[in-house]
Amino acid sequence: MLAALGLGACAAAPKGENPMPPDFSLSLTLSGSGTDDLEPAWFVLGPDWVLRAAIGDRSVTTPLPGAVRTVSRRQATRVWELASATNVLNEENPAGKAVSDDWVPKAGSGPVAVIYLSGDGLRRTRMLENPAPDSAAAALAHELRALAWVK
């Protein structure tokens, strides 16, 4: 359901400037030949703050990852801040290439992050090709890996 054309540094919006909406949810799929935080994985965080995670490549038929834990409000807010920094929900200049919610990269592709993000009634799925290790997508992946106890 979810990857970095032109993403800058991973700085998040200042606290209070873009508060977490009550309907916030996301899915981050990392595919291809990424390394470290960008190694293949799939993370899903729902509006109930249940974090789901699966490590490795996924396909169209991959089942929803298993629940790993429920995150705190503070942790969910941090994920929202990092997800917002990707600009996927920015209506004026959304990051990446639009793809369908069920889009999965072809095997053997370069590093790709596919981000499905919803909040404040907006919903977008974008593919970010070749995210840099210091990109907003990589910072989001790092946070989700830490919350899922995956290193």
Helices and strands as residue ranges (DSSP letters): E 25-31, G 36-38, E 41-45, E 50-55, E 67-70, H 73-84, E 97-98, E 112-119, E 122-129, H 136-147
